[in-house]
Amino acid sequence: MRADHLYNYAPYHYSYEYDYIFTGAGAAGLSLIMRMLKSGAFDQHTFLLVDADWKRKNDRTWCFWEESAGFFDDLVCQRWNHCWFHSEEFSKKFDLSPYQYKMIRGIDFYQYCFDYIKSRQNVRILHEPVEQVFNFRLSAGLTLANGSKYYANCKLFNSIPFTPQTQHHKRFFWQHFKGWVIETAPGSFDADTCTLMDFRVPQTVGSSFVYTMPLSDSRALVEYTIFSEEVLAAEEDYDLPLQNYIREVLKIGQYKVLEREKGKIPMSDFKFRQQKSNIIELGTAGGQTKGSTGYTFSFIQRHSDALLAQMKKEKDPSRLRQTGGRFHFYDRVMLAVMQQQWPPGAEVYRQLFARNPVDRVFRFLDNQSSFGEELKIFASLPKLPFLKASISATFA
Ligand SMILES: Cc1cc2nc3c(=O)[nH]c(=O)nc-3n(C[C@H](O)[C@H](O)[C@H](O)COP(=O)(O)OP(=O)(O)OC[C@H]3O[C@@H](n4cnc5c(N)ncnc54)[C@H](O)[C@@H]3O)c2cc1C
């Protein structure tokens, strides 16, 4: 036997079969596996968690609003009770009650989840790239890039993002952004008040805004965000507007960039349908990114709760009804308005925030509003463009 064969030799207790397999250990995979493990209902089951990455970097921060304590509330590093909305013609500070706007840092989330998962005897973790997942007889399996195959006896939960085939979508945008955590002089920020959206930036490449999330009176995450069909080619296309915003709008001359994050989220009217199969798609891969805003974290949390409840009732999680319904249509309408660029995004959001209480806006963007509230929201928006977009969303 050649010596290198020794390294391929699998020890006798090594298993290629698990009850539950998770491909992807990001927000969605970890949110569900943590709930399953902590529920105590799966102590007799075996798990395999596979991710290509070691998840040791702070690759993103999640900001979201919540009314009460969420599953990961202990990880919230900052909360805001007030927020600003700004556009060229309108500025307003909102009291967010009964909501709080919250932030969780990616690195805290990964560390907390992996520390807990590693303390469990029934979970194996593999840091390997997955080549494909497949249905297999009555179960499912995966092939790693190195050719090894693993099988799930019960379900395989997949959250590996797919590359959107943009030409297949009638309405497709990227929400792309770059953010800096900056440190500057004390007294520069109000740590209780974040800026949800500030449209006072050039609107030339698409609807663009900046959000500012103060972490103390001298430190904040400042993130430049664009909704457009193409992402920007050069780093400086993000850096220059960020620098200008910090200098001209925040009026901060001297600062140090402590951290950087960059990303893109697909926003589309693609209708995700869970196939009745043993592969269950989670997170962005499973349609948990809101088509018209890109918000995902809260949707992942609600989806994880619903999947866990379904499994605890011994019901097939692939039969969980995807909630979307009329909200999917509203997303199509919002995307159609963005596509026709009439009125510009800044104006749509101005009217939304100027003419509605913020809790109604939050419930609407969370797919949690009542039909009566939705009528009020649409009545507050420009009639003709939304009528045109609704017709287009209905028939095309
Ligand atoms: C920088 C950034 C900031 C964001 N901020 C917010 C926010 O403030 N609020 C909000 O609601 N949403 C936000 N989002 C959107 C969304 O919440 C996140 O993208 C979220 O992480 C999506 O969760 P997910 O599990 O679907 O995907 P991910 O968290 O991206 O997890 C997918 C996992 O799959 C792994 N993977 C990929 N390919 C392979 C492969 N071939 N084999 C094995 N593993 C693989 C990746 O390493 C990753 O760990 C943000 C996104 C980004 C990129």
The ligand as an SDF file (V2000), in Angstrom:
LIG
                    3D

 53 58  0  0  0  0  0  0  0  0999 V2000
  -22.3310   41.4040    4.1610 C   0  0  0  0  0  0  0  0  0  0  0  0
  -23.7930   41.0350    4.3490 C   0  0  0  0  0  0  0  0  0  0  0  0
  -24.5800   41.7440    5.2650 C   0  0  0  0  0  0  0  0  0  0  0  0
  -25.9170   41.4040    5.4370 C   0  0  0  0  0  0  0  0  0  0  0  0
  -26.6730   42.1090    6.3360 N   0  0  0  0  0  0  0  0  0  0  0  0
  -27.9600   41.7760    6.5370 C   0  0  0  0  0  0  0  0  0  0  0  0
  -28.7420   42.4640    7.5000 C   0  0  0  0  0  0  0  0  0  0  0  0
  -28.2710   43.4260    8.1160 O   0  0  0  0  0  0  0  0  0  0  0  0
  -30.0320   42.0580    7.7040 N   0  0  0  0  0  0  0  0  0  0  0  0
  -30.5750   41.0100    7.0270 C   0  0  0  0  0  0  0  0  0  0  0  0
  -31.7350   40.6710    7.2660 O   0  0  0  0  0  0  0  0  0  0  0  0
  -29.8620   40.3760    6.0790 N   0  0  0  0  0  0  0  0  0  0  0  0
  -28.5820   40.7140    5.8280 C   0  0  0  0  0  0  0  0  0  0  0  0
  -27.8460   40.0320    4.8990 N   0  0  0  0  0  0  0  0  0  0  0  0
  -28.5500   39.0190    4.0930 C   0  0  0  0  0  0  0  0  0  0  0  0
  -28.6570   37.6560    4.7790 C   0  0  0  0  0  0  0  0  0  0  0  0
  -29.1530   37.7870    6.0950 O   0  0  0  0  0  0  0  0  0  0  0  0
  -27.3340   36.9320    4.8600 C   0  0  0  0  0  0  0  0  0  0  0  0
  -26.8090   36.7800    3.5790 O   0  0  0  0  0  0  0  0  0  0  0  0
  -27.4660   35.5830    5.5480 C   0  0  0  0  0  0  0  0  0  0  0  0
  -26.1710   35.2010    5.9230 O   0  0  0  0  0  0  0  0  0  0  0  0
  -28.1170   34.5230    4.6440 C   0  0  0  0  0  0  0  0  0  0  0  0
  -28.0790   33.2900    5.3170 O   0  0  0  0  0  0  0  0  0  0  0  0
  -27.8650   31.9250    4.5280 P   0  0  0  0  0  0  0  0  0  0  0  0
  -27.6720   30.8670    5.5400 O   0  0  0  0  0  0  0  0  0  0  0  0
  -28.9170   31.7720    3.5100 O   0  0  0  0  0  0  0  0  0  0  0  0
  -26.5110   32.1340    3.7200 O   0  0  0  0  0  0  0  0  0  0  0  0
  -25.0370   32.2350    4.3360 P   0  0  0  0  0  0  0  0  0  0  0  0
  -25.0790   32.8160    5.6900 O   0  0  0  0  0  0  0  0  0  0  0  0
  -24.2350   32.9160    3.2940 O   0  0  0  0  0  0  0  0  0  0  0  0
  -24.5900   30.7080    4.4900 O   0  0  0  0  0  0  0  0  0  0  0  0
  -24.2940   29.8850    3.3990 C   0  0  0  0  0  0  0  0  0  0  0  0
  -23.1340   28.9940    3.7970 C   0  0  0  0  0  0  0  0  0  0  0  0
  -22.8500   28.1000    2.7110 O   0  0  0  0  0  0  0  0  0  0  0  0
  -21.4400   27.9210    2.6740 C   0  0  0  0  0  0  0  0  0  0  0  0
  -21.0800   27.4400    1.3340 N   0  0  0  0  0  0  0  0  0  0  0  0
  -21.1590   28.1100    0.1700 C   0  0  0  0  0  0  0  0  0  0  0  0
  -20.7870   27.3010   -0.8560 N   0  0  0  0  0  0  0  0  0  0  0  0
  -20.4590   26.1120   -0.2870 C   0  0  0  0  0  0  0  0  0  0  0  0
  -20.0180   24.8650   -0.8140 C   0  0  0  0  0  0  0  0  0  0  0  0
  -19.8620   24.6660   -2.1140 N   0  0  0  0  0  0  0  0  0  0  0  0
  -19.7870   23.8520    0.0600 N   0  0  0  0  0  0  0  0  0  0  0  0
  -19.9690   23.9910    1.3860 C   0  0  0  0  0  0  0  0  0  0  0  0
  -20.3930   25.1580    1.9300 N   0  0  0  0  0  0  0  0  0  0  0  0
  -20.6380   26.2000    1.1060 C   0  0  0  0  0  0  0  0  0  0  0  0
  -20.8700   29.2970    2.9960 C   0  0  0  0  0  0  0  0  0  0  0  0
  -19.5320   29.2060    3.4600 O   0  0  0  0  0  0  0  0  0  0  0  0
  -21.8500   29.7770    4.0730 C   0  0  0  0  0  0  0  0  0  0  0  0
  -21.3850   29.4790    5.3650 O   0  0  0  0  0  0  0  0  0  0  0  0
  -26.5130   40.3430    4.6920 C   0  0  0  0  0  0  0  0  0  0  0  0
  -25.7170   39.6710    3.7630 C   0  0  0  0  0  0  0  0  0  0  0  0
  -24.3850   39.9990    3.5870 C   0  0  0  0  0  0  0  0  0  0  0  0
  -23.5690   39.2430    2.5560 C   0  0  0  0  0  0  0  0  0  0  0  0
  1  2  1  0
  2  3  1  0
  2 52  2  0
  3  4  2  0
  4  5  1  0
  4 50  1  0
  5  6  2  0
  6  7  1  0
  6 13  1  0
  7  8  2  0
  7  9  1  0
  9 10  1  0
 10 11  2  0
 10 12  1  0
 12 13  2  0
 13 14  1  0
 14 15  1  0
 14 50  1  0
 15 16  1  0
 16 17  1  0
 16 18  1  0
 18 19  1  0
 18 20  1  0
 20 21  1  0
 20 22  1  0
 22 23  1  0
 23 24  1  0
 24 25  2  0
 24 26  1  0
 24 27  1  0
 27 28  1  0
 28 29  2  0
 28 30  1  0
 28 31  1  0
 31 32  1  0
 32 33  1  0
 33 34  1  0
 33 48  1  0
 34 35  1  0
 35 36  1  0
 35 46  1  0
 36 37  1  0
 36 45  1  0
 37 38  2  0
 38 39  1  0
 39 40  1  0
 39 45  2  0
 40 41  1  0
 40 42  2  0
 42 43  1  0
 43 44  2  0
 44 45  1  0
 46 47  1  0
 46 48  1  0
 48 49  1  0
 50 51  2  0
 51 52  1  0
 52 53  1  0
M  END
$$$$
